[in-house]
Amino acid sequence: MRVVVDCRQMPSESNCSLTIAGEEDEVLRAAMQHAMDVHGHAESDELRDGIKAGMQPESSGQVSGYGTTMVGRLGRGSVDEFAGVLQEWERDRRVPGFLGAQLMVSDDGKTVVNTAVFTDAQAYARLGEDPAQGEWYRTRVAPMLDGEPQWIDGNWSVMYRQPAIVLPDQAAAPTPTSMAKPTAARR
């Protein structure tokens, strides 16, 4: 089976856009070499395991993983400040197995929904066991929220779809994502 690894979804200090596709052993070999030559990583079992965890079947544009959704209300600070804290986390923490996140702000401007997707449940569990993560949440996120948020953990199945009609101002926009299970309104 052919697999793909997208460097944009791997923890890295640079904005690398390389995507590698092929048979699993070919992709692993090429991605290892790329990680060492371009990003300065040392050859290690940890690097090999991280690349394997980031492999997805080449196919339908579907990505699977494990993660969480947080639903909360902003108590202080602006949406931009809250988004900035989340962006700092992605940039500074570089958590192994982290694939991506999204932030939705409700029409009332106070309810926030943040999703975080990881390669698998083990990567997510390792983050939960990291004392630095608990400290970051207690000092950076919790003070911005009005009370304790709701957390929903589980498996993700995300499908990437091209828009049916591309308007001129959408031509350079990134591909939108949507959940694999359509809601009644989207059917």
ZAPASE-762687 format. One record per residue: residue number from 1; x, y, z of N, C-alpha, C, O in turn; residue in three letters. Coordinates in Angstrom, 1 decimal. Atoms other than C-alpha are relative to their C-alpha. Layout:
BEGIN
NUM;X;Y;Z;X;Y;Z;X;Y;Z;X;Y;Z;ALA
...
//
This chain:
BEGIN
1;0.8;-1.2;0.0;0.0;0.0;0.0;0.9;1.2;0.0;1.9;1.3;0.7;MET
2;-0.7;-1.3;0.1;1.2;3.5;-0.9;-0.4;0.9;1.2;-1.5;0.9;1.6;ARG
3;0.2;-0.9;-1.1;1.6;6.0;2.0;0.6;1.3;-0.4;1.3;1.5;-1.3;VAL
4;-0.5;-1.4;0.2;2.3;9.7;2.2;0.4;0.6;1.4;-0.2;0.3;2.4;VAL
5;-0.4;-0.7;-1.1;4.2;11.8;4.7;0.1;1.5;-0.4;0.8;1.8;-1.4;VAL
6;0.0;-1.4;0.3;3.7;15.6;4.7;0.8;0.7;1.0;0.5;0.7;2.2;ASP
7;-0.9;-0.7;-0.9;6.5;17.6;6.2;-0.7;1.1;0.8;-0.2;1.5;1.9;CYS
8;0.7;-1.1;-0.6;4.1;20.4;7.0;-0.7;-0.5;1.3;-1.0;0.3;2.2;ARG
9;0.7;0.6;-1.2;2.4;18.0;9.6;1.0;-0.6;1.0;0.6;-1.2;1.9;GLN
10;-1.0;0.6;-0.9;5.7;17.0;11.3;0.6;1.2;0.8;0.7;2.3;0.3;MET
11;-0.7;-1.0;-0.8;7.3;18.9;14.2;1.3;0.4;-0.7;2.2;-0.4;-0.9;PRO
12;-1.2;-0.5;0.6;10.0;21.1;12.6;0.1;1.5;0.3;-0.8;2.2;0.7;SER
13;-0.3;-1.4;-0.3;11.6;24.4;13.1;-0.1;0.9;-1.3;0.0;2.1;-1.2;GLU
14;0.1;-0.8;1.3;11.1;25.5;9.4;-1.3;-0.3;-0.6;-2.0;-1.2;-0.3;SER
15;1.3;0.2;0.7;8.2;25.8;7.1;0.3;-0.7;-1.3;0.4;-0.2;-2.4;ASN
16;-0.4;0.9;1.1;9.0;22.9;4.9;-1.3;-0.5;-0.7;-2.2;-1.0;0.0;CYS
17;1.2;0.4;0.7;6.4;22.0;2.2;0.2;-1.4;-0.7;-0.7;-1.7;-1.5;SER
18;-0.2;1.3;0.7;7.8;18.6;1.1;-1.0;-1.0;0.4;-1.3;-1.2;1.6;LEU
19;0.8;1.1;-0.2;5.5;15.7;0.7;0.6;-1.2;-0.7;1.1;-1.1;-1.9;THR
20;-0.6;1.2;0.5;6.8;12.2;0.1;-1.0;-1.1;-0.1;-1.7;-1.4;0.9;ILE
21;1.0;1.1;0.1;4.7;9.3;-1.3;0.7;-1.2;-0.7;1.6;-1.0;-1.5;ALA
22;-0.5;1.3;0.6;5.4;5.7;-2.2;-0.3;-1.1;1.0;-1.1;-1.0;1.8;GLY
23;0.1;1.1;-0.9;5.7;2.3;-0.5;0.6;0.4;1.3;1.5;1.2;1.4;GLU
24;-0.4;-0.4;-1.3;6.2;2.5;3.2;1.5;0.0;0.3;2.0;1.0;0.8;GLU
25;-1.4;0.1;-0.2;9.8;1.4;3.2;0.8;1.1;-0.7;1.7;1.7;-0.3;ASP
26;-0.6;-1.1;0.8;10.7;3.9;0.4;-0.3;1.4;0.7;0.6;2.2;0.8;GLU
27;0.3;-1.3;-0.6;8.9;6.8;2.2;0.8;0.1;1.3;1.3;1.2;1.5;VAL
28;-0.8;-0.1;-1.2;10.6;6.0;5.5;1.4;0.3;-0.3;2.0;1.2;0.4;LEU
29;-1.4;-0.3;0.4;14.0;5.9;3.9;0.2;1.4;-0.5;1.1;2.1;0.0;ARG
30;-0.2;-1.4;0.5;13.5;9.2;2.0;-0.3;1.0;1.1;0.4;2.0;1.1;ALA
31;0.4;-0.9;-1.0;11.8;10.9;4.9;1.1;0.1;1.1;1.4;1.2;1.6;ALA
32;-1.1;0.0;-1.0;14.6;9.9;7.3;1.2;0.8;-0.6;1.7;1.7;0.1;MET
33;-1.1;-0.7;0.7;17.2;11.2;4.8;-0.3;1.5;0.0;0.6;2.3;0.3;GLN
34;0.4;-1.4;0.0;15.3;14.5;4.4;0.1;0.6;1.4;0.6;1.7;1.5;HIS
35;0.0;-0.5;-1.4;14.9;14.9;8.2;1.4;0.3;0.4;1.7;1.3;1.1;ALA
36;-1.4;-0.2;-0.4;18.6;14.5;8.7;0.7;1.1;-0.8;1.4;1.9;-0.3;MET
37;-0.7;-1.0;0.8;19.9;16.5;5.7;-0.5;1.4;0.0;0.2;2.3;0.1;ASP
38;0.6;-1.3;0.0;17.4;19.3;5.7;-0.2;0.6;1.3;0.0;1.8;1.6;VAL
39;0.4;-0.5;-1.3;16.3;19.6;9.3;1.0;-0.2;1.1;0.7;0.2;2.2;HIS
40;-1.0;0.2;-1.0;19.4;18.5;11.1;-0.3;-1.0;1.1;0.4;-1.0;2.1;GLY
41;0.2;1.0;-1.0;17.9;15.6;13.0;1.0;-1.1;-0.1;1.6;-1.4;-1.1;HIS
42;-0.9;1.2;-0.1;20.1;12.7;14.1;-0.8;-1.2;-0.2;-2.0;-1.3;0.1;ALA
43;0.7;1.3;0.2;19.2;9.2;13.0;-0.2;-0.6;1.3;0.7;-0.8;2.2;GLU
44;0.3;0.6;-1.2;17.4;7.6;15.8;-1.3;-0.8;-0.1;-2.1;-0.6;-1.1;SER
45;1.2;0.7;-0.1;14.6;5.2;16.7;-1.2;0.9;0.2;-2.3;0.7;-0.4;ASP
46;1.1;-1.0;-0.2;12.5;8.1;17.9;-0.4;0.7;-1.2;-1.6;0.9;-1.5;GLU
47;0.3;-0.7;1.3;12.8;9.9;14.6;-0.7;-1.0;-0.9;-1.7;-0.6;-1.6;LEU
48;0.7;1.0;0.9;11.9;6.7;12.7;-1.4;-0.2;0.4;-2.3;-0.3;-0.4;ARG
49;1.4;0.2;-0.5;8.9;6.1;14.9;-0.9;1.2;-0.2;-2.1;1.0;-0.5;ASP
50;0.7;-1.2;0.2;7.8;9.7;14.6;-0.5;0.1;-1.5;-1.6;0.5;-1.8;GLY
51;0.3;-0.1;1.4;7.9;9.5;10.8;-1.0;-1.1;-0.3;-2.0;-0.9;-1.1;ILE
52;0.9;1.1;0.2;6.1;6.1;10.8;-1.4;0.5;0.5;-2.4;0.2;-0.1;LYS
53;1.2;-0.4;-0.5;3.4;7.6;13.0;-0.7;1.1;-0.8;-1.9;1.2;-0.9;ALA
54;0.6;-1.0;0.8;2.9;10.5;10.6;-0.4;-0.5;-1.4;-1.0;0.3;-2.2;GLY
55;0.4;0.6;1.3;2.4;8.2;7.6;-1.5;-0.2;-0.1;-2.2;-0.7;0.8;MET
56;1.4;0.2;0.3;-1.1;8.2;6.1;-0.1;-0.7;-1.3;0.7;-0.6;-2.2;GLN
57;0.2;0.7;1.3;-2.5;6.0;3.3;-0.2;1.1;-1.1;-0.9;2.1;-0.9;PRO
58;0.2;-0.9;1.1;-2.2;7.8;0.0;-1.4;-0.3;-0.6;-1.6;-1.5;-1.0;GLU
59;1.3;0.3;0.5;-5.7;8.1;-1.2;-1.0;1.1;-0.1;-0.7;2.1;-0.8;SER
60;1.2;-0.8;0.1;-8.9;9.8;-0.7;0.1;1.4;0.6;-0.9;2.1;0.7;SER
61;-0.1;-1.3;-0.7;-7.6;12.9;1.0;-0.5;-0.1;1.4;-0.9;0.9;2.1;GLY
62;0.5;0.2;-1.3;-8.7;11.4;4.3;1.2;-0.2;1.0;2.1;-1.0;0.7;GLN
63;-1.1;0.2;-1.0;-6.5;11.7;7.4;-0.7;-0.4;1.3;-1.8;0.1;1.7;VAL
64;0.6;0.4;-1.2;-7.2;9.9;10.6;1.0;0.3;1.2;2.2;0.4;0.9;SER
65;-0.8;-0.3;-1.1;-5.9;10.5;14.1;-0.8;-0.1;1.3;-2.0;-0.6;1.3;GLY
66;0.7;0.0;-1.2;-6.9;10.9;17.7;0.3;1.4;0.6;1.3;2.0;0.4;TYR
67;-0.2;-1.3;-0.6;-7.4;14.1;19.7;-1.2;0.4;0.9;-1.9;-0.4;1.4;GLY
68;0.9;-0.6;-0.9;-9.6;16.4;21.6;-0.7;1.2;-0.6;-0.2;1.9;-1.5;THR
69;0.7;-1.3;0.3;-12.2;19.2;21.2;-0.3;0.6;1.3;-0.8;0.0;2.3;THR
70;0.3;-0.8;-1.2;-12.4;21.9;23.9;-1.1;1.0;-0.4;-1.0;1.7;-1.4;MET
71;1.0;-1.0;0.2;-15.6;24.0;24.1;0.0;0.8;1.3;-0.3;0.3;2.4;VAL
72;-0.1;-0.9;-1.1;-15.3;27.0;26.4;-0.5;1.4;-0.3;-0.8;1.7;-1.4;GLY
73;0.3;-1.4;0.2;-16.1;30.6;26.9;1.1;0.9;0.5;1.7;0.7;1.5;ARG
74;-1.0;-0.9;-0.4;-13.7;33.4;26.9;-0.4;0.9;1.2;-1.6;1.4;1.2;LEU
75;0.3;-0.8;-1.1;-13.6;35.3;30.2;0.7;1.3;-0.1;0.1;2.4;0.3;GLY
76;-0.7;-1.2;0.2;-10.9;37.8;29.5;0.9;-0.1;-1.2;1.2;-1.2;-1.6;ARG
77;-0.8;0.0;1.2;-8.8;38.8;26.6;-0.8;-0.2;-1.2;-2.0;-0.5;-1.2;GLY
78;0.8;0.0;1.2;-9.8;38.9;23.0;0.2;-1.4;-0.7;1.1;-2.2;-0.3;SER
79;-0.2;1.2;0.8;-10.2;36.1;20.5;1.4;0.0;-0.7;2.0;-1.1;-0.7;VAL
80;-1.3;-0.1;0.6;-7.0;37.3;18.8;1.1;-0.4;1.0;2.0;-1.1;0.7;ASP
81;-1.0;0.4;-1.0;-5.1;36.9;22.1;-0.1;-1.5;0.3;1.0;-2.1;0.4;GLU
82;0.1;1.4;-0.2;-6.5;33.5;22.6;0.6;-0.8;-1.1;1.3;-1.8;-0.9;PHE
83;-0.6;0.7;1.1;-5.6;32.4;19.1;1.5;0.1;0.0;2.2;-0.8;-0.4;ALA
84;-1.5;-0.1;-0.1;-2.1;33.8;19.7;0.6;-0.9;0.9;1.7;-1.4;0.7;GLY
85;-0.5;1.0;-0.9;-1.6;31.6;22.7;0.0;-1.3;-0.6;1.0;-2.1;-0.4;VAL
86;0.0;1.3;0.7;-2.6;28.6;20.7;1.1;-0.1;-1.1;1.7;-1.2;-1.2;LEU
87;-1.0;0.0;1.0;-0.3;29.6;17.9;1.4;-0.1;0.6;2.3;-0.8;0.1;GLN
88;-1.3;0.2;-0.7;2.6;30.0;20.4;0.3;-1.4;0.4;1.4;-1.9;0.3;GLU
89;-0.1;1.4;-0.4;1.9;26.5;21.7;0.6;-0.8;-1.2;1.5;-1.6;-1.1;TRP
90;-0.5;0.7;1.1;2.3;25.1;18.2;1.4;0.3;-0.4;2.2;-0.6;-0.7;GLU
91;-1.3;-0.5;0.4;5.4;27.1;17.4;1.0;-0.4;1.0;2.1;-0.9;0.6;ARG
92;-1.0;0.1;-1.0;7.2;26.7;20.7;0.1;-1.5;0.6;1.2;-1.9;0.9;ASP
93;0.0;1.3;-0.6;6.2;23.2;22.0;0.4;-1.1;-0.9;1.1;-2.0;-0.5;ARG
94;-0.4;1.0;1.0;6.7;21.2;18.8;-0.3;-1.4;0.5;0.7;-2.2;0.6;ARG
95;0.4;1.3;-0.6;4.8;18.2;20.2;0.0;-1.1;-1.0;-0.6;-1.1;-2.0;VAL
96;-0.1;1.1;0.9;5.7;14.9;18.6;-1.4;-0.6;-0.2;-2.2;-0.8;0.8;PRO
97;1.3;0.6;0.3;2.6;13.4;16.9;-1.1;1.0;-0.3;-2.2;0.6;-0.7;GLY
98;1.0;-1.0;0.2;0.7;16.7;16.7;-0.2;0.2;-1.5;0.8;0.5;-2.2;PHE
99;0.3;-0.2;1.5;-1.0;17.0;13.2;-0.5;1.4;-0.3;-0.2;2.0;-1.3;LEU
100;0.5;-1.3;0.3;-2.9;20.2;13.5;-1.2;0.3;0.9;-1.6;-0.5;1.7;GLY
101;1.0;-0.5;-0.9;-5.6;22.3;15.2;-0.9;1.0;-0.8;-0.5;1.5;-1.8;ALA
102;0.9;-1.0;0.5;-8.5;24.5;14.4;-0.7;0.7;1.1;-0.9;0.2;2.2;GLN
103;0.7;-0.8;-1.0;-10.2;27.3;16.3;-1.3;0.6;-0.7;-1.2;1.2;-1.7;LEU
104;1.2;-0.6;0.5;-13.8;28.2;15.8;-0.5;1.0;1.1;-0.4;0.7;2.3;MET
105;0.6;-1.0;-1.0;-15.4;31.3;17.5;-1.4;0.2;-0.4;-1.8;0.4;-1.6;VAL
106;1.5;-0.1;0.3;-19.2;31.4;17.8;-0.3;1.5;-0.4;0.4;2.4;-0.2;SER
107;0.5;-1.3;0.4;-21.2;34.3;16.5;-0.1;1.0;1.2;0.0;2.2;1.0;ASP
108;0.0;-0.9;-1.1;-21.4;35.7;20.1;1.3;0.5;0.4;1.5;1.4;1.2;ASP
109;-1.3;-0.5;-0.2;-17.7;36.2;20.0;0.7;-0.5;1.3;1.8;-0.1;1.6;GLY
110;-0.5;0.4;-1.3;-17.2;34.5;23.4;0.2;-1.6;0.1;1.1;-2.0;0.8;LYS
111;-0.1;1.5;0.0;-17.7;30.7;22.8;1.1;-0.4;-1.0;1.0;0.0;-2.1;THR
112;-1.1;0.4;0.8;-14.6;29.1;21.5;0.0;-1.6;0.0;-0.2;-2.2;1.0;VAL
113;-0.1;1.4;0.2;-14.2;25.6;20.1;1.4;-0.3;-0.6;1.7;0.2;-1.7;VAL
114;-1.3;0.3;0.5;-10.6;24.3;19.7;0.2;-1.5;-0.1;-0.1;-2.2;0.8;ASN
115;-0.2;1.4;0.2;-9.7;21.0;18.2;1.5;-0.2;-0.2;2.2;0.7;-0.6;THR
116;-1.4;0.4;0.2;-6.3;19.3;18.3;0.1;-1.5;-0.4;-0.5;-2.3;0.3;ALA
117;-0.1;1.4;0.6;-5.5;16.2;16.2;1.5;-0.5;0.1;2.4;0.2;-0.3;VAL
118;-1.3;0.7;-0.2;-2.6;13.8;16.9;0.0;-1.2;-0.9;-1.0;-1.7;-1.3;PHE
119;-0.1;1.2;0.9;-1.3;10.8;14.9;-0.7;-1.1;0.6;-1.3;-2.0;-0.1;THR
120;0.7;1.2;-0.6;-2.7;8.4;17.5;-0.2;0.3;1.5;0.2;1.4;2.0;ASP
121;0.3;-0.3;-1.4;-4.0;8.1;21.1;1.2;0.0;0.9;1.2;0.7;1.9;ALA
122;-1.2;0.0;-0.8;-0.5;7.4;22.4;0.7;1.3;0.0;1.1;1.8;1.1;GLN
123;-0.7;-1.3;0.0;0.9;10.7;21.2;-0.8;1.0;0.8;-0.2;1.8;1.5;ALA
124;0.9;-0.9;-0.8;-2.1;12.5;22.7;0.2;-0.3;1.5;0.2;0.6;2.3;TYR
125;-0.2;0.3;-1.4;-1.7;10.6;26.0;1.4;0.4;0.6;1.5;0.9;1.7;ALA
126;-1.3;-0.5;-0.5;2.0;11.4;26.2;0.0;1.5;0.3;0.6;2.0;1.3;ARG
127;0.2;-1.4;-0.2;1.1;15.1;25.9;-0.7;0.2;1.3;-0.3;1.1;2.1;LEU
128;0.7;-0.1;-1.2;-1.4;14.7;28.7;0.8;-0.3;1.3;0.5;0.2;2.3;GLY
129;-0.8;0.3;-1.2;1.2;13.2;31.0;1.2;0.9;0.2;2.0;0.8;1.1;GLU
130;-1.1;-0.9;0.0;3.7;16.0;30.3;-0.3;1.1;1.0;-1.2;1.9;0.8;ASP
131;0.2;-1.1;-1.0;4.0;18.3;33.4;0.0;1.4;-0.7;-0.7;2.3;-0.2;PRO
132;-0.1;-1.3;0.6;5.0;21.2;31.1;-1.3;0.3;-0.7;-1.7;1.5;-0.8;ALA
133;1.3;-0.2;0.7;1.7;20.8;29.2;-1.0;0.5;1.1;-1.8;1.4;0.8;GLN
134;0.9;-0.4;-1.1;-0.3;21.0;32.5;0.3;1.5;0.5;-0.6;2.2;0.7;GLY
135;-0.4;-1.3;-0.4;1.7;24.1;33.5;-0.4;1.1;-1.1;-0.9;2.1;-0.7;GLU
136;0.4;-1.0;1.1;1.1;25.8;30.1;-1.5;0.2;0.0;-1.9;1.4;-0.1;TRP
137;1.4;-0.1;0.0;-2.6;25.1;30.3;-0.4;0.9;1.2;-1.3;1.8;1.1;TYR
138;0.4;-0.7;-1.2;-2.9;26.4;33.9;0.4;1.5;0.0;-0.3;2.3;0.5;ARG
139;-0.5;-1.4;0.0;-0.9;29.6;33.2;-0.4;0.8;-1.2;-0.5;2.0;-1.1;THR
140;0.3;-0.8;1.2;-1.8;30.5;29.6;-1.4;-0.1;-0.5;-2.0;0.9;-0.9;ARG
141;1.4;0.1;0.5;-5.2;29.1;28.7;-1.1;0.2;1.1;-2.0;1.0;0.9;VAL
142;1.0;-0.1;-1.0;-7.2;28.6;31.9;-0.4;1.4;0.4;-1.5;1.7;0.6;ALA
143;0.3;-1.4;-0.4;-6.9;32.3;32.9;-0.8;0.8;-1.0;-1.5;1.8;-0.6;PRO
144;0.8;-0.7;1.1;-8.5;33.3;29.6;-1.4;-0.5;-0.1;-2.2;0.2;-0.7;MET
145;1.3;0.6;0.1;-11.5;31.1;30.1;-0.9;0.4;1.2;-0.5;0.6;2.3;LEU
146;1.0;-0.2;-1.0;-14.7;31.7;32.0;-0.5;-1.4;0.5;-1.4;-1.9;0.0;ASP
147;0.3;1.3;-0.6;-14.8;28.5;34.1;0.7;-1.1;-0.8;1.5;-0.9;-1.7;GLY
148;-0.6;1.2;0.6;-13.8;24.9;33.1;-0.7;-0.3;-1.3;-2.0;-0.3;-1.4;GLU
149;0.6;0.4;1.3;-14.4;24.0;29.4;-0.4;-1.4;0.0;-0.1;-2.2;0.9;PRO
150;0.4;1.3;0.3;-16.0;20.9;28.1;1.1;-0.6;-0.9;1.5;0.0;-1.8;GLN
151;-1.0;0.7;0.8;-13.5;18.3;26.7;-0.6;-1.2;-0.6;-1.3;-2.0;0.1;TRP
152;0.5;1.2;0.6;-14.4;15.7;24.2;1.2;-0.7;-0.8;1.7;-0.1;-1.7;ILE
153;-1.1;0.7;0.6;-11.7;13.1;23.3;-0.5;-1.1;-0.9;-1.6;-1.7;-0.6;ASP
154;0.5;1.1;0.8;-11.9;10.6;20.5;0.8;-0.1;-1.3;1.7;0.7;-1.5;GLY
155;-0.6;0.2;1.3;-10.9;9.4;17.0;-0.5;1.0;-1.0;-1.7;1.3;-1.0;ASN
156;0.3;-1.0;1.1;-10.8;11.8;14.1;0.1;-0.7;-1.3;0.9;-1.6;-1.5;TRP
157;-0.1;0.4;1.4;-11.5;11.1;10.5;-0.4;1.3;-0.8;-1.5;1.7;-0.8;SER
158;0.2;-1.2;0.6;-11.1;14.2;8.5;0.2;-0.1;-1.5;1.2;-0.8;-2.0;VAL
159;-0.2;0.1;1.5;-11.6;14.5;4.7;0.2;1.4;-0.5;-0.4;2.4;-0.1;MET
160;-0.3;-1.3;0.7;-10.1;17.3;2.6;-0.7;0.0;-1.3;-0.7;-1.0;-2.1;TYR
161;0.8;-0.1;1.2;-12.3;18.5;-0.2;0.3;1.3;-0.7;0.5;2.3;0.0;ARG
162;-0.1;-1.2;0.8;-11.8;21.0;-3.0;-1.4;0.6;-0.1;-2.4;-0.1;-0.1;GLN
163;1.3;-0.7;0.1;-14.6;23.6;-3.2;-0.5;-0.4;-1.4;0.2;-0.5;-2.4;PRO
164;0.7;0.3;1.3;-17.1;22.8;-6.0;0.2;1.1;-1.0;0.4;0.9;-2.2;ALA
165;-0.2;-1.2;0.9;-16.8;26.3;-7.4;1.1;0.9;0.7;1.0;1.2;1.9;ILE
166;-1.1;-0.8;-0.6;-13.6;28.3;-6.9;-0.2;1.5;-0.5;-0.1;1.8;-1.7;VAL
167;0.2;-1.5;0.4;-14.3;32.1;-6.8;1.4;0.6;-0.1;2.4;0.1;0.5;LEU
168;-1.3;-0.6;0.2;-11.4;34.4;-7.8;0.8;0.3;1.3;2.0;0.1;1.3;PRO
169;-0.6;-0.3;-1.3;-10.7;35.4;-4.2;0.4;-1.2;0.8;1.1;-1.2;1.8;ASP
170;-0.3;1.3;-0.6;-10.5;31.7;-3.2;1.1;-0.7;-0.6;1.6;-1.7;-0.1;GLN
171;-0.9;0.8;0.8;-8.0;30.6;-5.8;1.3;-0.2;0.8;1.9;-1.3;0.6;ALA
172;-1.2;0.2;-0.8;-5.0;31.1;-3.4;-0.2;-0.5;1.4;0.7;-0.8;2.1;ALA
173;0.3;0.4;-1.3;-6.8;30.0;-0.3;0.3;-1.5;0.2;0.3;-2.3;-0.7;ALA
174;-0.3;1.4;-0.2;-5.9;26.7;1.4;-1.3;-0.9;-0.1;-2.4;-0.4;-0.1;PRO
175;1.1;0.9;0.2;-8.1;23.6;0.8;-0.8;0.0;1.3;-0.2;-0.3;2.4;THR
176;0.8;0.1;-1.2;-11.0;23.6;3.3;-0.1;-1.4;0.5;0.1;-2.4;-0.3;PRO
177;0.2;1.3;-0.5;-11.5;20.7;5.6;-1.4;-0.1;0.6;-2.0;0.9;1.0;THR
178;1.3;0.3;-0.6;-14.7;19.1;6.9;0.0;-1.3;0.6;0.9;-2.2;0.2;SER
179;0.1;1.3;-0.6;-15.6;16.2;9.1;-0.5;-1.0;-1.0;-1.3;-0.7;-1.8;MET
180;0.3;1.0;0.9;-16.0;12.9;7.4;-1.5;-0.4;0.1;-2.1;-0.8;-0.9;ALA
181;1.4;0.4;-0.2;-19.5;12.3;8.9;-0.8;1.3;-0.2;-0.7;2.2;0.7;LYS
182;0.7;-1.2;0.2;-21.7;15.0;7.4;-1.2;0.2;0.9;-1.8;-0.8;1.3;PRO
183;1.2;-0.3;-0.8;-24.4;16.7;9.5;-1.2;0.0;-0.9;-1.1;-0.1;-2.1;THR
184;1.3;0.0;0.8;-28.0;16.6;8.4;-0.1;1.1;-0.9;-0.6;1.0;-2.0;ALA
185;0.1;-1.2;0.8;-27.7;20.1;7.1;0.9;-0.1;-1.3;0.7;0.5;-2.3;ALA
186;-1.0;0.1;1.1;-24.7;19.1;4.8;-0.4;-1.2;-0.9;0.2;-1.2;-2.0;ARG
187;0.3;1.2;0.8;-26.3;15.9;3.4;-0.6;0.3;-1.3;-0.9;-0.6;-2.1;ARG
//
